[in-house]
Amino acid sequence: MTSGLGTGRPPDTAFDTDVLICGAGVAGTAAACALGQLGLRVTLVDKRRTQPPLWKGEVLQPGSLDSLHTWGSLGHLEARRAVRLSRLVARTADGEELMAMDFATLGGERPWMLAHGYSTILECMAATLGPTVRLRRGVLVKELARDGGGRVSGVRAVVDGAAVDIRARLVVAADGMSSRLRGLAGIDAEPVAYDHRLLSFELPGTLPVDDEVSAHVTDRGLVMLYPLPDARIRVYVQVGADELRGAGPAGLRRWCAGLVDQVPALRPIAGLLEEHLEHRQLMPVWHYRAPALVRPGIVLLGEAAHVVHPLAAQGMNTSIDEAQGLAARLANVDVADGAAVDRALRGYEDDRMSRIEAVHAMSHNAARMMTSTSRGGRIVGRRLMRGTARSRRLSHLITYNMSGLGMRPLTRFDRLVQLGVVPDLRARSFTPPRSAGHRAGSGTPAGRDNGQRD
């Protein structure tokens, strides 16, 4: 192998691997689980020596649970008291139900969401990495290495202060939204910030309704609540970029009192919220899609490839689905044959691009519908949600799309039904597909469909 780095330094053969995965978040760890099951030698590296605590990515959709079961990770999550959530409900500020996604209507073995802390989800996945997978932390990837034909053939990294060339037959870039490897591979992407942020709280206690995600659509934007294991509550509050800048303890208490006045549904936990105001995380909210997912010898996965608004809980779940999709494409490929690997990567990209586009459209539309603070935006959003709730067919379709089991984008007719312009005559003969919640033996969801169904 020619490193392409011009150093002449021989590679450290202790690191040689079939697949090098850069980034040990959910996308990278999922890829390690899926590719390790193929018997490939997989090396999973991360620049961080420990996983920082993050209050994000805590809800797994039904579409992810079969993959986690296949890998053995689901049992670990359940043993650590992961919370089952049956519904995702959009509500008004005072708690009135606008629209509900009831996952029990999907059927299948696991028609629910599962909630746990992000770090715990990672730990449960890492606990089931196969015998051919090794995890190394404190590895900072600096450059891509290429062979004489320009194909990516490894990386230059820094390990314990020393430069190391790592050879790999395939490099997986799972290094997040600011991915260094994406740029080095020549794939440009420009993340776009939403005009708001999410303020996250973790409170001790329980919610009156303990088996749902409640998304309150309010004049100030989105307020979301759901239970976590061990009698904890996650709360997200939409805020302006500078809304709490410079606020001291008194200012925070006034802000909290105003929040509860605006969102009466928060009154049962108002005391807990005020008591824990100092313990919060502020998250910027972004969206983008990379124009390509692969180059010869390298593939982008997870947030290195695309980011959606967290409202729809799709980021972590699409990462798991992508890992399974990549493994399916590589299952019968000799990874020593670079040309065959690259053909599989192009097939993977063809599979995924329309799916990513559909997930982004769904997530962005949901974000606009539930986070708008303009009077017109709020009126249209509520009208769309009430229109969906009136149609059993559309309610099932939205639930199916959100579940991660597949994607059947809404048609123009569906939008007119949501707005109340036309009646949903198709709902009269609607019967939920019996296979909607089941997976085929290959590990791919049965009924998964990127096309429109009228």
LINSUL-V332613 format. One line per field, one symbol per residue. phi: phi as a letter, one per 20 degrees, with the letter a starting at -180 (. if undefined). psi: psi as a letter, one per 40 degrees, with the letter a starting at -180 (. if undefined). burial: 1 if it has 9 or more other C-alpha atoms within 8 Angstrom, else 0. Layout:
# LINSUL-V332613
phi = ???
psi = ???
burial = ???
This chain:
# LINSUL-V332613
phi = .efmdmdmfffeffegbfcdddodfffffffffffffenffcddcbfefceffceblddefgfefffffgfnfffffffemgeedecdcecffeoffebcddfffemnfcebecdbfgffgffffffdfffedcdcemdeedbedcefenffcqbdcdclndfcedebfbddecengegffgffendebdgdefebcdedcddfpcegddcbeddeecfeoecccbecfmlccecdcfcfgdfdfmfegfffffffffffffcgfegfdgfffffdffdbcddfccbacffbdccgnbcecmffdaccffgeldgffffffffffffffegddfffegfffffffffffffeffffgffffffffffffddfdeffffffgfffffffffdfffgffffffffnfrbcgfeffgfffgfnfcfeffffdfcggfegdddfffnegfmfbeeede
psi = hhdeefdehiihedeiidhhhhhfadddddddddddeeeihhhhiidhdihihhgifehhideeddddddeedddddddffihhhdihhhiideehhdhhhhedeeaidggiihhiidddddddddeehieehihhifhhhdiiiiadeehheaihihhfeihhhhhidhhhhffidfhdddddefhihgihhieiihhhihiiaiidhefihhhhhideahhiiiiiiffihhhhhhiidfdehehaddddddddddddddgdeeddeddddddfdegihhhihiiihieieiiheiiiibeddihihedefddddddddddddddddedfhheegddddddddddddddddddddddddddddddddeeheidddddddddddddddehdddddddddddeeeahgiiidddddddeediigddddehhhhdedeiiideehhiehheiih.
burial = 0010000000010001111111111111111111111001111111100000001011111111111110111101100001111111111110101111111001110111111111111101110110011101111110111110001111111110000111111111111110101111101000100101111111100110011111111100111111111011111111100000000000011001000101111010010111011001000111111100110011111111111111011111111111111110110010100101110111111001011111110111011111111000110111111111101111111111111111111000011111110000001000010011111000111101010100
